[in-house]
């Protein structure tokens, strides 16, 4: 029984998968934040163009 417990403690394959999952989640959060920032800038630009063309 102690042999099984020691093997379980030394097994790091699950930890590696969790680390990759955390890295993927952080990258996804970064992409979402960048997309939100760019989206608002693009929306403001199109609103400016629309108002300029409407008043011309």
C-alpha positions as CSV (number, residue, x, y, z in Angstrom):
1,X,0.0,0.0,0.0
2,X,2.8,2.4,0.8
3,X,4.3,1.7,-2.6
4,X,1.1,2.9,-4.3
5,X,1.0,6.0,-2.2
6,X,4.7,6.9,-3.0
7,X,4.0,6.4,-6.8
8,X,1.0,8.7,-6.5
9,X,3.0,11.4,-4.8
10,X,5.8,11.2,-7.3
11,X,3.5,11.2,-10.4
12,X,3.7,14.6,-12.1
13,X,1.8,13.9,-15.3
14,X,-1.4,15.4,-14.0
15,X,0.5,18.5,-12.8
16,X,1.8,19.1,-16.3
17,X,-1.6,19.0,-17.8
18,X,-2.9,21.4,-15.2
19,X,-0.1,23.8,-15.9
20,X,-0.8,23.7,-19.7
21,X,-4.5,24.4,-18.9
22,X,-3.6,27.4,-16.8
23,X,-1.3,28.8,-19.5
24,X,-4.1,28.3,-22.1
25,X,-6.6,30.1,-19.8
26,X,-4.2,33.1,-19.3
27,X,-3.7,33.4,-23.0
28,X,-7.4,33.3,-23.6
29,X,-8.0,36.1,-21.1
30,X,-5.3,38.2,-22.8
31,X,-6.9,37.7,-26.2
32,X,-10.3,38.6,-24.8
33,X,-9.0,41.8,-23.2
34,X,-7.2,42.8,-26.4
35,X,-10.3,42.1,-28.5
36,X,-12.4,44.2,-26.2
37,X,-10.0,47.1,-26.4
38,X,-9.7,47.0,-30.2
39,X,-13.5,46.5,-30.5
40,X,-14.2,49.8,-28.7
41,X,-11.6,51.7,-30.7
42,X,-12.9,50.4,-34.0
43,X,-16.5,51.2,-33.0
44,X,-15.5,54.8,-32.1
45,X,-13.7,55.2,-35.4
46,X,-16.8,54.0,-37.4
47,X,-19.0,56.3,-35.3
48,X,-16.8,59.2,-36.2
49,X,-16.8,58.3,-39.9
50,X,-20.6,57.9,-39.9
51,X,-21.2,61.3,-38.2
52,X,-18.7,63.0,-40.5
53,X,-20.4,61.5,-43.6
54,X,-23.9,62.4,-42.3
55,X,-23.0,66.0,-41.8
56,X,-21.3,66.3,-45.2
